[in-house]
Every structure is written in structure tokens, then in C-alpha cells.
Amino acid sequence: MRSHAEFRWSYWRYCGRQTSRILAIFSVGAVTFLGIWLIVGLVNPMENPTVRSEAAMTFAIIVVLAAVGLTMRHAAREARLDPGLVCPWCDRPLGYLYGIIVLSSGNCPHCGERVLEE
């Protein structure tokens, strides 16, 4: 079993990685928006700025949604990379919001077994 301090460190490190990924996704969206906005302005300089912004925003939203989908898809697998974020009894991940439950109760939210030392 792990102590509260060890689990807290693993869980906050996991949360930090997820937060940095979210920030990276939104920065990719911002760069995509700016790039498309500038390219459309160069290709057709007489274009209405509102239409230009809407086209760039649409493309940026599509890119951000694709990146969020890929990140969500890989989040469970990444939670399993740290052995401290996996229940030793039922082998289910303790990342996501489950980590808060584990920190408060010391038990696995899936099977109810004790996963942290007193």
C-alpha cells in the first residue's frame, strides 16, 4: 500500500500533465486561428474581416476538438503508466476525479478496498 503523501504526489503530477496538455491544445488552437486568419487575408485581401475571422475560428475549433479527443483517448492509458494510480485490488485507474475520492477516503472508488495506508 502507498501512503497518502506518495499518492498525493503521483496524483498531482498526473493532474499537472493533464493541465499542461490542455494549455498546449488551446495554444495550438490559437496559433491555428492566427495562421488561417493571416493566410486568408493574404489570399484574398478584400475579404470581409468578419468572414475571415469566422473561417479561421471554425478551422481552429475543429483542430482543438480533434486534439481534445485524442487527449481524452490517451488519458486512461497514461493514468496506468504510474503504478501508484492503479488499484492493486481491481486494477482500475485512480486518476481523473477518482484521485480526490481516494485522497479523502483512502479507498478505491471502484471496488471499495483500502488502497492507502493510515
N, C-alpha and C positions, 0 to 999 in steps of 0.2 A: 504494500500500500504506500501511497505517496502522502506527504504532509501537505497541509494547507498552503504553506509558502511555496513549495515546489509546483503544486498545481496552479496556484495563482500566477507564478512566473510564466509557466507554459501557456496558460490561457491568455494572459495579456500580451505575450509575444505573438500568439495566433491572431488576436484582435488587432494588434499593430500592423501585421502583414496584410490583413484584410482591409484595414483603413488606408494603407498606402496604395493598395490596388485600386480602391475606389477613387482616390485622388488622381491616380495615373489615368484611369478611364475618363474622368472628366477633363483632364488636361488634353488627352487625345481628342476628345470631342471639341474642345475649344480651338485646338490647332487645326482640326479638320474644318471647322466653321470658318476660321480666318483664311485658310488656304483656298477653300472653294469660293468664298466671297471675293477674294482678290483675283482668282483665275477668271471668274465670271465677269468681273469688272474689266479685266484685260481683253477678254474675248469680245465682249460687247459693251463698250464704254457708254453707250447711250441708253443702256438698260435702266429701268426704274430701280432705285436703291431698295425699295421695299420688296420687289420681286427677287432681287439679288439676295437679300437677307433671308427671305423665305426659302429659296432654293438651298442656300448654304445651311440653314438650320435644319431642314428636312434631312439632308445628307448626314449632318453631324449627329442627329438623333438616331438615325439608322446605325451609324458606326458605334455609338455609345450603347445602344440596346444589344448589338451583337457582342460587344466586349463584356457587358454585364452578364449576358447569357453564358458566355464561356467561363467567366469567373465563378458564377454560381455552380456551374457544372463541375468545376475542379475544386470547389471549397471542401466538399466532404472528403475527397481523396487526400487533400492537404492536411485536414484535421487528423487523419490516420497516420501521417508521417511522424508525428510526435507520439511516442508510446504513452506519454502521460495524459494524453487527451483521448484515450480509448479505454472503455470499461474493461477491467480484467475478467469480469464475470460473463457479460453478454456480448462483448466485442463490438459495441456500438460507439460511434464518436461522441465525445463530450464537448465538442466545440459549439459554435453558434451561441444561442441563448441558453443552451443546456449548461454551459460553464457557470453561469450565475446561480443556477439551481444547485449545482454541485458545491460551489463555494459556500452557499448559505446552509445547506443541509448535510453535506458530506456523503450523500448517497447518489447513486446513479438514477437519473430521472426515468430511465427505460425499464430497468429490472428491480430497482429499489434496494439493491445490495450496497453495502458500505464500501466506498472507494477511497476515502481519505482517512488518515489516522486522526485520532482525537487530539 
